[in-house]
Amino acid sequence: MNKPIRAAWKKLGGTGMIASRRQIGKVVSIDHRYAIGSCSVRMVALFAKASGSH
């Protein structure tokens, strides 16, 4: 695929990363997830709400 990203993903509104921290006893783990969306989200709280509802 040689197209620029915007040409290939015309309806791409934004991307984001979710970092989840979990602690069980003394063991801490961190998980990273990535998301793409068709609408632009400009506030972290809105992104968190949208990603949590999926």
C-alpha positions as CSV (number, residue, x, y, z in Angstrom):
1,M,0.0,0.0,0.0
2,N,1.7,3.2,-1.2
3,K,-1.2,5.6,-0.6
4,P,-0.7,8.2,2.2
5,I,-2.7,7.3,5.3
6,R,-5.3,10.0,4.8
7,A,-6.0,8.9,1.2
8,A,-6.4,5.2,2.3
9,W,-8.5,6.1,5.4
10,K,-10.8,8.9,4.2
11,K,-13.2,8.6,7.2
12,L,-10.5,8.4,9.9
13,G,-11.3,10.9,12.6
14,G,-8.6,10.1,15.1
15,T,-6.5,7.5,16.9
16,G,-5.8,7.0,20.5
17,M,-4.0,4.8,23.0
18,I,-5.5,3.4,26.3
19,A,-3.1,2.4,29.1
20,S,-4.6,0.2,31.7
21,R,-2.9,-0.4,35.0
22,R,-3.8,-3.4,37.2
23,Q,-2.4,-4.3,40.6
24,I,-2.9,-7.6,42.3
25,G,-1.0,-7.7,45.6
26,K,2.5,-6.5,44.8
27,V,2.3,-7.4,41.1
28,V,1.6,-4.5,38.7
29,S,0.8,-5.0,35.0
30,I,0.2,-2.3,32.4
31,D,-1.7,-3.1,29.2
32,H,-1.7,-0.8,26.1
33,R,-4.6,-0.8,23.6
34,Y,-5.0,1.3,20.5
35,A,-8.2,2.6,19.0
36,I,-9.2,4.3,15.7
37,G,-12.4,6.2,15.2
38,S,-14.5,7.9,12.6
39,C,-15.1,11.0,14.6
40,S,-12.6,13.4,16.1
41,V,-12.4,13.5,19.9
42,R,-10.6,16.5,21.3
43,M,-11.0,15.7,25.0
44,V,-9.4,12.8,26.9
45,A,-12.6,12.3,29.0
46,L,-14.7,11.9,25.8
47,F,-12.2,9.4,24.3
48,A,-12.2,7.4,27.6
49,K,-16.0,7.3,27.6
50,A,-16.2,6.3,24.0
51,S,-13.6,3.6,24.3
52,G,-15.1,2.2,27.5
53,S,-18.5,1.8,25.9
54,H,-17.2,-0.6,23.3
